[in-house]
Amino acid sequence: MNDLLPLDFSAAARQLDIAESSARLCGMSPRSVSFEYVDLFAGIGGFHAMLDHAGGRCVYVSEIDREARETYVRNWVEPLPKALRPIINTDITLATPAEGAVDVPAHDVLAAGFPCQPFSKSGFQRGMDEARGTLFWNIARVLEELRPAVVLLENVRNIAGPRHRYEWNEVIIKTLRQLGYRVSSTPSVFSPHFLPPSMGGTPQVRDRIFIPGTYVGPERAQAETDVPPAVVRGPVDGWNVHDWDVDWVLDDDADIPGIERYRLSTDEAEWINVWDDLVQRMWSARGYRLPGFPLWANAWVPERALDPIELDLLPRWKADFLVKNARFFDDHRDVIKAWRKANPSFANFPASRRKLEWQAQDMASLWDTVMHFRPSGIRAKAPTYLPALVAITQTSIVGSRRRRLTPHEAARLQGLHRSFSFDGQRDQASYRQVGNGVSVGAAWHVFRAHIEQNSNDLPERLVRSVLDAPANPTGDALAPEAHLADRQIRAQGGHTLAG
């Protein structure tokens, strides 16, 4: 085992008052510890934030990425007194040998945002044996030997999709049931933008699969299979997702060190200015916004110029876009020609910047939107909730700020507190870590719902700790204006369900 930090398992240590003061440093509510947990494939601590909020104490962390591990330790481990620090492991495969004891301490809850890996489809193996050779198997080894009361796994939505039905049913669900965990065959899919600010929501569309399970023994787990999902995908407590405002996760520009590196380049500003000129001309000449389908300037030709035979040879989606763009050109030829004449630089734009996808409803200007520079073009949407953060750098551009979202703001979008720090780390690494992370609010919503549904089969101390915790696990991730708006909306009659 590598990089071990001291660990004291005594009951007295768990009740030390100093734990409460260190909790404050980590952005947690100061509550006495009622259960212990391990955090596998831990990333930068999304599960940690949620489970600490629930009254748990982390006893073991495993994360193979050095920079992510350093970020985790800096934010969650170093503020703790040495006697209460968890073991830090660099590679879970070293602690979970096929033969011999698992080198992980006893715990009540196991959380893991495990990587999505291919599983064998040989048809000759099932369950635990089928998972061998994947990182899911290493999780299963811990569950097999230590039998924590609750397991909470997280993965991309596609892992339960049509192309992975075998892996979902015959490997993941079957393995968990063989190990004694009562789980639902129906995945719990959830996104943080469905939660109001008061319940830990953040303005990010991030659908993820959560797999919560309760240990009831193999016999019951394989008999009690008619289990509903912990949560249903959709707005909670009547929250309208269109009430979100991206400003609620933004820092003041004056408080951002080195802000110049997040500002748009001269070329990027010109791309937006030129496209915004078309937006303004359409409003002025036609009185309405751009259409919602992707605009491909290279395809702006009269519809009569399209060859029906060539269109038939193309994929249907592409032929449809070409026809729509040709009709857009025919309907607005005067506006387009005047726009092109006024913006000769457009002819020299990169091919991907000669495409625009308007998803911003009736926003008056491109500069009022949130944008993404994608390989498929510039996408603009209303500044409410943002697309999912991803591990690669396609960082949201906030038009009103004329800059990109910073790593610190991206962390808050995941529900991490304002004091969370990357401490001078490379931005590329920080964006990747946040993009690979777990949404604190979404994980909390699923975990709490599962604990409540399974309370009769769980230790009372765990149930009480979770259910008595405050509703909002994200602390000060959102600006005070978010919570004020939430209260005002409720006072005025409540939220309306989003369509």
Helices and strands as residue ranges (DSSP letters): H 11-14, H 17-25, E 35-40, H 46-53, E 56-62, H 66-72, I 73-77, G 82-84, E 87-89, H 92-95, E 109-112, H 127-131, H 135-146, E 150-156, G 157-160, G 162-164, H 165-166, I 167-173, H 174-178, E 181-182, E 188-190, G 192-194, G 197-199, E 208-215, H 218-223, G 241-243, G 246-249, G 253-255, G 259-262, H 266-286, E 295-296, G 297-299, G 303-305, H 308-313, H 316-331, H 333-342, G 344-348, G 351-353, E 355-359, G 366-368, E 370-374, E 377-381, E 397-398, E 403-404, H 407-413, H 427-435, H 440-453, G 455-457, H 460-467, H 480-491
